[in-house]
Amino acid sequence: MDKLIEEMERYAREYDIPIMQKEGLVFFQKLIVENHIKTILEIGSAIGYSAIQLARLDPDMHIVTIERDDERYAKAVENIERSGLTDQIELIHGDALEIDIDGNFDCIFIDAAKAQYIRFFEKYETLLKEDGIIVSDNLSFHGYVEHPERKMSRSLRGLVRKIKNYIVYLENHEKYDTLFINEGDGLAISRKKKTNMVE
Ligand SMILES: C[S@@+](CC[C@H](N)C(=O)[O-])C[C@H]1O[C@@H](n2cnc3c(N)ncnc32)[C@H](O)[C@@H]1O
């Protein structure tokens, strides 16, 4: 398994595939264990790296993961087969905004097109269990979000603005409380607010 993980990391570097950063992943793995998470819906599989790294934590873990890019999807199929975790990881080829998924998940992991985070959140929060968590990755976007003074292309500036909008959206969400974590490329952990039942 370690050899496969190393190969995937090398492949991601070589072909410029944005997989989860080490510190973010370690933090996420710990969060999953501490919260007894057994079912995860991941939006954005890339080559299957994070799905494999999460599934290997626990033989009872079940992950559904969606990837729209043909080449990355094919590579993810290959990597998941090599990992021997095909019983635990269900890989879906498609655009997460166009397909429909059934299920009820302990965790929804948003790690796809940054400009669409609000849409992913709104579409998929309906599949979250009552005490589940939504984890969003790359909210720092390589430090650009905290350092808008840095030189940026117009498209990068647009993307950073969308990530900031998402952060404000989470901060003001009436149904969710969100914790922002400065690990890896910046993570957010959102949980449903507890509603007080008043008689
Ligand atoms: C940051 S990468 C995912 C990395 C992966 N979670 C990991 O850490 O190993 C984001 C992936 O999301 C995919 N993606 C972007 N928008 C998507 C969408 N609407 N539906 C499905 N996949 C999408 C991209 O093709 C890309 O491979």
The ligand as an ORCA input file, in Angstrom:
! r2SCAN-3c Opt
* xyz 0 1
  C      -8.633     18.906     -5.761
  S      -9.007     17.611     -6.862
  C      -9.526     16.318     -5.799
  C      -8.406     15.728     -5.010
  C      -8.770     14.483     -4.223
  N      -9.909     14.716     -3.352
  C      -7.577     14.076     -3.392
  O      -7.253     14.775     -2.409
  O      -6.945     13.063     -3.727
  C     -10.514     18.161     -7.535
  C     -11.126     17.212     -8.552
  O     -12.504     17.554     -8.676
  C     -12.914     17.297    -10.012
  N     -14.124     18.079    -10.219
  C     -14.246     19.427    -10.336
  N     -15.537     19.777    -10.477
  C     -16.249     18.617    -10.452
  C     -17.637     18.321    -10.580
  N     -18.543     19.280    -10.768
  N     -18.021     17.023    -10.503
  C     -17.109     16.040    -10.322
  N     -15.786     16.260    -10.219
  C     -15.354     17.528    -10.273
  C     -11.705     17.755    -10.828
  O     -11.716     17.138    -12.108
  C     -10.534     17.325     -9.947
  O     -10.004     16.098    -10.338
*
